[in-house]
């Protein structure tokens, strides 16, 4: 499978349309550490070739951040992140298989996250699905590292790094 980095294709506040090739993995990762680094994502995958197999893997880490007093704005005191991904499969795209996975580790109490996966399927004989998870770091993972003498802050860094690069 060929791997395509969606970050290179992204442009701000427009729908990025992507024609899906056979056997492709599309990846997008973003590490958000401030209001300035947050970018909304709006993608549309058009399946045009029968028997296409693909994986769309989108991962975000939203870090806990503070807003500097000089940049404080009452209208923007929290992070608002919107991710919309549309998968479109017209008729005659038989045998297509695609999985959309959107995963977010939210370490911030100031984040409002909206994930909107959309499947537009016109063909009955295909296999498309989506999975969305939003959560924090599992305390059992932290405990595992701490039980081996690794400090909590280092454990969090390792878990986030593994999530983004895995």
C-alpha positions in Angstrom: 0.0 0.0 0.0 1.3 3.5 -0.7 1.2 6.0 2.1 0.1 9.6 1.5 0.6 12.4 4.0 -2.6 14.5 4.0 -0.9 17.4 5.8 0.8 18.2 2.5 -2.5 18.4 0.7 -4.3 20.5 3.3 -5.3 24.1 2.6 -7.1 26.2 5.2 -10.9 26.5 5.3 -11.6 24.7 2.0 -12.8 21.2 1.2 -9.8 19.2 0.0 -11.0 16.6 -2.5 -8.9 13.5 -2.9 -9.4 10.8 -5.5 -8.7 7.4 -4.0 -6.3 5.1 -5.8 -6.1 1.4 -5.2 -4.4 0.1 -2.0 -3.6 3.4 -0.3 -3.1 4.6 3.2 -3.9 8.2 3.9 -2.4 9.7 7.1 -2.8 13.0 8.9 -1.4 13.9 12.3 -1.5 17.2 14.2 -0.1 18.1 17.5 -2.0 21.1 18.9 -0.3 23.0 21.6 -1.9 26.5 21.3 -4.9 28.2 19.7 -2.6 29.3 16.9 -1.6 25.7 15.9 -5.2 24.5 15.6 -6.4 23.9 12.1 -9.8 22.6 11.1 -9.8 19.7 8.7 -12.3 19.3 5.9 -11.6 16.4 3.5 -13.6 14.6 0.9 -12.5 11.2 -0.5 -14.0 10.3 -3.9 -13.7 6.6 -4.7 -13.6 6.2 -8.5 -11.9 2.8 -9.1 -13.6 -0.5 -8.3 -11.9 -2.9 -5.8 -10.2 0.0 -4.0 -8.8 -0.8 -0.6 -7.8 2.1 1.6 -7.2 3.2 5.2 -7.7 6.8 6.2 -6.0 7.4 9.6 -6.4 10.9 11.2 -4.8 11.5 14.6 -4.8 14.6 16.8 -3.2 15.4 20.2 -4.7 18.5 21.9 -2.4 19.6 24.6 -3.2 21.5 27.7 -2.3 25.1 27.0 -2.5 28.5 28.7 -3.6 31.7 26.9 -1.2 34.6 27.4 -2.9 37.6 29.0 -2.0 39.9 26.1 -3.5 37.4 23.6 -6.6 36.7 25.7 -9.8 37.3 23.8 -13.2 36.7 25.3 -14.5 35.4 22.0 -11.6 32.8 21.8 -11.0 31.5 25.3 -11.2 27.9 24.2 -10.0 25.8 21.4 -12.6 24.9 18.8 -11.5 22.1 16.5 -13.7 20.7 13.7 -12.8 17.7 11.7 -15.2 16.7 8.8 -14.3 13.8 6.6 -16.6 12.6 3.8 -16.2 9.3 2.0 -18.1 9.1 -1.3 -18.7 5.9 -3.2 -20.9 6.2 -6.3 -22.6 3.3 -8.0 -20.5 0.9 -9.9 -17.6 1.0 -7.4 -17.9 -2.7 -6.6 -15.6 -4.4 -4.1 -14.4 -1.2 -2.5 -13.2 -1.5 1.1 -12.3 1.5 3.2 -11.8 2.3 6.8 -11.8 5.8 8.3 -10.2 6.1 11.8 -10.2 9.5 13.6 -8.5 9.4 17.0 -8.0 12.3 19.4 -6.0 12.4 22.6 -7.5 15.5 24.5 -5.2 16.7 27.3 -6.9 20.1 27.5 -9.9 21.3 29.5 -10.2 24.2 27.1 -11.0 22.2 24.0 -14.3 21.8 22.1 -13.9 19.1 19.5 -16.4 18.2 16.8 -15.7 15.2 14.7 -18.1 14.6 11.7 -17.5 11.4 9.7 -19.8 11.2 6.7 -20.4 8.2 4.4 -22.1 8.8 1.1 -22.6 5.3 -0.2 -24.6 4.7 -3.4 -23.3 1.1 -4.0 -24.5 -1.9 -2.0 -21.6 -4.2 -2.6 -18.9 -2.3 -0.8 -17.4 -2.3 2.7 -16.9 1.1 4.3 -16.9 2.0 8.0 -15.6 4.7 10.3 -14.4 4.8 13.9 -14.0 7.9 16.1 -12.4 8.0 19.5 -11.8 11.1 21.7 -10.2 10.6 25.1 -7.3 11.2 27.4 -4.3 9.1 28.1 -5.3 5.8 29.8 -4.2 5.9 33.4 -3.2 2.2 33.1 -0.6 3.2 30.6 0.9 5.8 32.9 0.8 3.3 35.8 2.7 0.7 33.6 5.5 3.2 32.9 5.7 4.4 36.5 5.9 0.8 37.8 9.1 0.6 35.7 10.6 3.7 37.2 9.7 6.1 34.4 8.4 9.5 35.7 4.8 10.5 34.8 5.9 13.5 32.6 8.2 11.2 30.5 5.5 8.5 30.3 3.0 11.0 28.9 5.6 12.2 26.3 6.3 8.6 25.2 2.6 7.7 24.9 1.8 10.8 22.9 4.8 10.3 20.6 3.9 6.7 20.1 0.3 7.7 19.3 1.3 10.3 16.7 4.0 8.2 15.1 2.3 4.7 15.4 
